[in-house]
Amino acid sequence: MNRNAGVGRLVVFILLGLVLGGILGEVLGVVLGQIGVLSGGDMNNPIRNFFVKAFELDLGYRDGWAIDLYTVKLRLGLGLKFNACSILGVALSLYFMKWSNRG
């Protein structure tokens, strides 16, 4: 396996871990919010907030990076959102990558 294939594989596993961890965090947020409501509280409880609250980084589109040629306007951007489950997802995906078959 050459070096470029190894780096590409690493990027794929990291992105997969981020996506699956983010989805898991959102699902846990809904479930834990419903448990909080059923137990007499509200959707905004500390355990739910741990999994749902995220560090968000928006680059580009919201900041207004644009190429305006009068008739054509091009906007580019990138948004990142990390929560506790996405970090856990990356750790698990890297663990699976370490032990997966490289052949």
Buried (B, 14 or more C-beta within 10 A) or exposed (E): EEEEEEEEBEEEBBEBBBEBBBEBBBEBBBEBBEEBEEEEEEBEBEEBEBBBEBEEEEEEEEEEEEEEEEEEEEEEEEEEEBBBBBBBBBEBBEEEBEEEEEE
